[in-house]
Amino acid sequence: MNQYMVEAGTLYVVATPIGNLLDITQRAIEVLAQVDVVACEDTRHSARLLQHFSISNRTISLHDHNERQRQEQISNWLKEGQSVALVSDAGTPLISDPGFHLVRHCRQQNLNVVPVPGACAAIAALCVAGLPTDRFTFEGFLPSKQGARLSVLEALKDEPRTMVFYDAPRRIIDTVEDIISAMGEDRYVVIAREITKTFETIHDATASELLAWLQQDANQEKGELVLMIEGKTAVIDDIPPIAKKTLNLLLKEMKPKKACAVTAEIFGLKKNDLYALTLAEKQD
């Protein structure tokens, strides 16, 4: 196997394992070993990863509180021909982790930015959840305060796509209670906890069943957690046949979103219900 060689003046956005160190890619190891500097969300955390793979490169911190200051320093290094790897504590940088400002700044400076793909908790959880994956929305971390969290969930109650969130395990019971309040006790929910780690747990149930399960086992309030909520499905029987016929005729002449919007306006229906209907019929 030929060794991968890093390019001068390049920022590498490197995904690292979310738990099991065997999930690191060979390319990631070679990039981390060859770059001039590794920019870490937490240098102490990344030091353990680098040490495990016998990598003794220079590291600097890049986190939410210093990213804007670091971006100038790093972009200057890149202009001088140095190479830099960006890593977060686990998974893919920028996905609810630092790095957005740096990457945007580098691209605005016409500097080379290269992805080194690998583990991502949201995608790893989604692919084993048994929820529709042809279309989904990633919503990041839910707010910690109940009022704000409820507002987010209520705004998404009619969302037809699968919804993916990160949440703190210590407040997962409160979150599921809010899902019940905003979306109903029968909404289908999946949690994926400690993915790739020793106590990996994937559990699916209605919101009310999930709440009871969580309340019976305090261990489920520990570790890293991905929360997934099934999108609202259209109540097809409640859509009048004339509305379905109109929608099908409009779909022949315009894009689905526009056809659903027009049909909804004519018959006083919800656009999201009509759009979910078009997805269901397409899958059938």
MOFENQUI-V796158 format. One record per backbone hydrogen bond with DSSP energy under -1.0 kcal/mol. CO is the residue of the C=O (numbers start at 1). NH is the residue of the N-H. E is the energy in kcal/mol with one decimal. If there is no record, write none. Layout:
CO | NH | E
CO | NH | E
This chain:
10 | 84 | -2.3
11 | 114 | -2.9
12 | 86 | -3.5
13 | 116 | -2.9
16 | 91 | -1.6
20 | 23 | -2.1
21 | 24 | -1.5
25 | 29 | -1.9
26 | 30 | -2.1
27 | 31 | -2.5
28 | 32 | -2.7
29 | 33 | -1.8
30 | 34 | -1.3
31 | 35 | -2.3
37 | 85 | -2.4
38 | 60 | -2.2
39 | 87 | -2.8
40 | 62 | -3.2
42 | 46 | -2.5
43 | 47 | -1.8
46 | 50 | -2.7
47 | 51 | -2.6
48 | 52 | -1.9
49 | 53 | -1.3
50 | 55 | -3.1
51 | 54 | -1.8
58 | 38 | -2.3
60 | 40 | -3.2
63 | 66 | -1.1
63 | 67 | -1.5
66 | 70 | -2.4
67 | 71 | -2.1
70 | 74 | -2.9
71 | 75 | -2.4
72 | 76 | -2.1
73 | 77 | -1.8
74 | 78 | -2.3
75 | 79 | -2.1
76 | 80 | -1.5
77 | 82 | -2.4
78 | 81 | -1.5
83 | 36 | -1.5
83 | 37 | -1.4
84 | 12 | -3.2
85 | 39 | -3.5
86 | 14 | -2.4
91 | 16 | -2.0
92 | 95 | -1.4
94 | 96 | -1.6
98 | 94 | -1.2
99 | 103 | -2.7
100 | 104 | -2.7
101 | 105 | -2.4
102 | 106 | -2.6
103 | 107 | -2.3
104 | 108 | -2.3
105 | 109 | -1.3
106 | 111 | -2.7
107 | 110 | -1.5
112 | 11 | -2.9
114 | 13 | -2.7
116 | 15 | -2.4
120 | 124 | -2.7
121 | 125 | -2.5
122 | 126 | -2.2
123 | 127 | -2.1
125 | 128 | -1.3
126 | 129 | -1.0
135 | 162 | -1.3
137 | 164 | -2.7
140 | 166 | -2.4
145 | 149 | -2.5
146 | 150 | -3.0
147 | 151 | -1.9
148 | 152 | -2.0
149 | 153 | -2.3
150 | 154 | -2.9
151 | 155 | -1.9
152 | 156 | -1.0
156 | 159 | -1.9
159 | 232 | -2.8
162 | 137 | -2.9
163 | 229 | -2.5
164 | 139 | -3.3
165 | 227 | -2.5
166 | 142 | -1.6
168 | 171 | -2.0
169 | 172 | -1.6
171 | 175 | -2.2
172 | 176 | -2.6
173 | 177 | -2.1
174 | 178 | -1.8
175 | 179 | -2.1
176 | 180 | -2.2
177 | 181 | -1.9
178 | 182 | -2.6
179 | 183 | -3.3
180 | 184 | -1.3
184 | 187 | -1.2
185 | 208 | -2.2
187 | 207 | -1.7
188 | 230 | -2.7
189 | 205 | -2.3
190 | 228 | -3.1
191 | 203 | -2.5
192 | 226 | -2.5
193 | 201 | -2.4
194 | 197 | -2.0
197 | 200 | -1.5
201 | 193 | -3.1
203 | 191 | -2.6
205 | 189 | -3.0
206 | 210 | -2.9
207 | 211 | -2.2
208 | 212 | -1.8
209 | 213 | -2.1
210 | 214 | -2.4
211 | 215 | -2.3
214 | 217 | -1.0
217 | 220 | -1.6
218 | 221 | -1.7
219 | 222 | -1.0
224 | 194 | -2.8
225 | 167 | -1.4
226 | 192 | -2.7
227 | 165 | -3.2
228 | 190 | -2.9
229 | 163 | -2.8
234 | 236 | -1.6
235 | 238 | -1.7
236 | 239 | -1.5
240 | 244 | -2.0
241 | 245 | -2.5
242 | 246 | -2.3
243 | 247 | -2.6
244 | 248 | -2.4
245 | 249 | -2.0
246 | 250 | -2.5
247 | 251 | -2.2
250 | 253 | -1.6
250 | 254 | -1.9
255 | 259 | -2.7
256 | 260 | -2.7
257 | 261 | -2.1
258 | 262 | -2.4
259 | 263 | -2.3
260 | 264 | -2.6
261 | 265 | -2.0
262 | 266 | -2.1
263 | 267 | -2.4
264 | 268 | -1.2
264 | 269 | -1.4
270 | 274 | -1.8
271 | 275 | -2.6
272 | 276 | -2.4
273 | 277 | -1.8
274 | 278 | -1.9
275 | 279 | -2.0
276 | 280 | -2.5
277 | 281 | -2.5
278 | 282 | -1.8
279 | 283 | -2.2
280 | 284 | -2.1
